[in-house]
Amino acid sequence: MPLLRLLFSLWYRPRVEGLHHVPRGGAVIIAGNHLSFYDSVVLPLVVPRRVVFLAKAEYFERGRLRRWWFRATGAVPVRRGDGPAARSALDTALDVLAGGRAFGIYPEGTRSRDGRLYRGRTGVAWLALTAGVPVVPVALTGTGALPGRARITVRFGAPLHCTGLAGDARDRRAATDEIMDAIATLSGQERVAHYNAVQ
């Protein structure tokens, strides 16, 4: 990984701001906007600790390089689907946080095809409230142009400490909106009031 970080930095020269907001140890959620498949490539290369992401199981089934990357970064394969599948994914994320690790999530649920920031799904707040861990918001720009040469910026914001009850839908919504507001401030993206369609 150190060699990949060096090569990535030399080739793309990413602008990284606020990296000091990411704690060097302990459980933390890193919640970001989602513009491209490459977001989950860029973040592990700029964060100096392992960030575990959930990745579509299909990524582990086709393409040797893609499969190697997700295994090397510690991504966890999940199958998209109904409520039980979503619950299983959240339980997996809780296990990651219980182990004192960093967990990466895209609250929009799927990548934005038009560059706008969609309404966040409340799983991120449920995780933060259930595990009692901080959420570091992050905004990526330029990743939609990858793998071509692109100007990439990664901005991390101050950790958020969500309050409320994980079992209360209003508390989850309020915490999720707070997280999405922080991401929007960092990214400057146009906001969308509805959810993005799962692709």
C-alpha positions as CSV (number, residue, x, y, z in Angstrom):
1,M,0.0,0.0,0.0
2,P,2.8,2.5,0.7
3,L,4.1,2.2,-2.8
4,L,0.6,2.6,-4.3
5,R,0.1,5.8,-2.1
6,L,3.4,7.2,-3.4
7,L,2.5,6.4,-7.1
8,F,-1.0,7.9,-6.7
9,S,0.4,11.0,-5.1
10,L,3.0,11.5,-7.8
11,W,0.6,10.9,-10.7
12,Y,-2.5,12.7,-9.5
13,R,-1.1,15.1,-6.9
14,P,-4.3,15.1,-5.0
15,R,-5.2,18.1,-2.8
16,V,-6.0,16.7,0.7
17,E,-7.4,19.1,3.3
18,G,-8.3,18.5,7.0
19,L,-6.7,15.1,7.2
20,H,-5.9,15.9,10.9
21,H,-9.6,15.4,11.6
22,V,-9.3,11.7,11.0
23,P,-8.3,10.1,14.3
24,R,-5.2,7.9,14.1
25,G,-6.8,5.1,16.1
26,G,-10.1,4.0,17.5
27,A,-13.5,3.5,16.0
28,V,-14.7,6.2,13.6
29,I,-17.1,6.5,10.7
30,I,-15.9,8.3,7.6
31,A,-19.0,9.5,5.7
32,G,-18.6,11.0,2.2
33,N,-20.3,12.0,-1.0
34,H,-20.2,9.4,-3.7
35,L,-19.4,10.5,-7.3
36,S,-17.5,7.4,-8.6
37,F,-16.5,3.8,-8.2
38,Y,-13.0,5.4,-7.7
39,D,-14.0,7.1,-4.4
40,S,-13.3,3.8,-2.6
41,V,-9.9,3.7,-4.3
42,V,-8.9,7.3,-3.5
43,L,-10.0,7.3,0.2
44,P,-7.8,4.3,1.2
45,L,-4.9,6.0,-0.5
46,V,-5.1,9.3,1.3
47,V,-6.1,8.2,4.7
48,P,-3.1,6.9,6.7
49,R,-5.0,4.1,8.4
50,R,-7.1,1.3,7.0
51,V,-10.7,2.3,6.2
52,V,-13.1,-0.7,5.7
53,F,-15.8,-0.2,3.1
54,L,-18.7,-2.4,2.2
55,A,-18.5,-3.2,-1.5
56,K,-21.0,-4.8,-3.9
57,A,-20.3,-8.6,-4.0
58,E,-20.1,-8.3,-7.8
59,Y,-16.9,-6.4,-7.4
60,F,-15.3,-9.5,-6.0
61,E,-16.6,-11.7,-8.8
62,R,-15.4,-10.0,-12.0
63,G,-12.1,-8.5,-12.9
64,R,-8.9,-9.7,-11.2
65,L,-7.5,-6.2,-10.5
66,R,-10.7,-5.0,-9.0
67,R,-11.0,-8.1,-6.9
68,W,-7.4,-7.8,-5.7
69,W,-7.9,-4.1,-4.8
70,F,-11.0,-4.7,-2.6
71,R,-9.4,-7.6,-0.9
72,A,-6.1,-5.7,-0.3
73,T,-8.0,-2.8,1.2
74,G,-10.1,-5.0,3.5
75,A,-13.4,-4.3,1.8
76,V,-16.3,-6.5,2.9
77,P,-18.5,-7.9,0.1
78,V,-22.2,-7.5,0.5
79,R,-25.2,-8.3,-1.7
80,R,-27.7,-5.5,-2.3
81,G,-31.3,-6.3,-1.8
82,D,-34.1,-6.0,0.7
83,G,-34.4,-5.1,4.4
84,P,-32.6,-8.3,5.7
85,A,-29.6,-7.6,3.3
86,A,-29.4,-4.0,4.5
87,R,-29.6,-5.1,8.1
88,S,-26.8,-7.6,7.6
89,A,-24.6,-4.9,6.1
90,L,-25.2,-2.7,9.1
91,D,-24.4,-5.5,11.4
92,T,-21.1,-6.1,9.6
93,A,-20.3,-2.4,9.9
94,L,-21.0,-2.6,13.7
95,D,-18.5,-5.5,13.9
96,V,-15.9,-3.3,12.2
97,L,-16.5,-0.4,14.6
98,A,-16.5,-2.8,17.6
99,G,-13.0,-3.8,16.6
100,G,-11.9,-0.2,16.9
101,R,-11.5,0.3,13.2
102,A,-12.5,3.0,10.7
103,F,-15.5,2.4,8.6
104,G,-16.3,4.2,5.4
105,I,-19.8,4.8,4.2
106,Y,-21.6,6.8,1.5
107,P,-24.9,7.9,3.0
108,E,-26.5,8.6,-0.4
109,G,-26.5,4.8,-0.9
110,T,-25.2,4.9,-4.4
111,R,-23.1,7.2,-6.6
112,S,-24.5,10.4,-8.0
113,R,-24.8,10.3,-11.8
114,D,-25.4,14.0,-12.1
115,G,-22.9,15.4,-9.6
116,R,-25.6,16.6,-7.1
117,L,-25.7,15.6,-3.5
118,Y,-28.8,13.4,-2.7
119,R,-30.6,12.9,0.6
120,G,-28.8,10.7,3.0
121,R,-30.1,7.4,4.1
122,T,-30.3,7.0,7.9
123,G,-28.1,3.9,8.2
124,V,-25.1,6.1,8.9
125,A,-26.9,7.7,11.9
126,W,-28.0,4.4,13.2
127,L,-24.4,3.2,13.1
128,A,-23.1,6.3,14.8
129,L,-25.8,6.3,17.5
130,T,-25.6,2.5,18.1
131,A,-21.8,2.3,18.3
132,G,-21.4,5.7,20.0
133,V,-18.6,6.8,17.6
134,P,-17.8,10.1,15.9
135,V,-18.5,10.7,12.2
136,V,-15.9,12.5,10.1
137,P,-17.5,14.0,7.0
138,V,-15.5,14.0,3.8
139,A,-16.1,15.4,0.3
140,L,-14.4,14.2,-2.9
141,T,-14.2,16.2,-6.1
142,G,-12.6,15.1,-9.4
143,T,-13.1,11.4,-8.9
144,G,-15.7,11.2,-11.6
145,A,-13.0,11.8,-14.2
146,L,-10.9,8.8,-13.1
147,P,-9.1,6.8,-14.2
148,G,-8.0,9.5,-16.6
149,R,-5.8,12.4,-15.4
150,A,-7.9,14.5,-13.0
151,R,-7.6,17.2,-10.4
152,I,-8.7,15.4,-7.2
153,T,-9.5,17.2,-3.9
154,V,-10.4,15.4,-0.7
155,R,-11.7,17.5,2.2
156,F,-12.2,16.2,5.7
157,G,-14.4,18.1,8.2
158,A,-14.4,18.2,11.9
159,P,-15.8,15.0,13.6
160,L,-19.5,15.1,14.4
161,H,-20.8,13.5,17.6
162,C,-24.4,12.5,16.9
163,T,-27.0,12.7,19.7
164,G,-30.3,10.9,20.1
165,L,-31.5,7.4,20.1
166,A,-30.7,4.9,17.4
167,G,-34.2,3.5,17.7
168,D,-35.9,6.8,17.2
169,A,-36.6,7.6,13.5
170,R,-36.6,11.4,14.1
171,D,-33.3,11.3,15.9
172,R,-31.8,9.2,13.0
173,R,-33.1,11.6,10.4
174,A,-31.8,14.7,12.3
175,A,-28.4,13.1,12.7
176,T,-28.2,12.1,9.1
177,D,-29.2,15.6,7.9
178,E,-26.5,17.0,10.1
179,I,-23.9,14.7,8.4
180,M,-25.2,15.6,5.0
181,D,-25.1,19.3,5.7
182,A,-21.4,18.9,6.7
183,I,-20.7,17.0,3.5
184,A,-22.5,19.6,1.4
185,T,-20.5,22.4,3.0
186,L,-17.2,20.6,2.2
187,S,-18.2,19.7,-1.4
188,G,-20.2,22.7,-2.5
189,Q,-22.5,20.4,-4.4
190,E,-26.1,21.2,-5.3
191,R,-28.5,19.5,-2.9
192,V,-31.4,17.2,-3.8
193,A,-34.2,16.7,-1.4
194,H,-35.0,13.1,-2.4
195,Y,-33.1,9.9,-2.4
196,N,-31.0,8.7,-5.3
197,A,-32.2,5.6,-7.1
198,V,-30.1,2.5,-6.3
199,Q,-28.2,1.5,-9.4
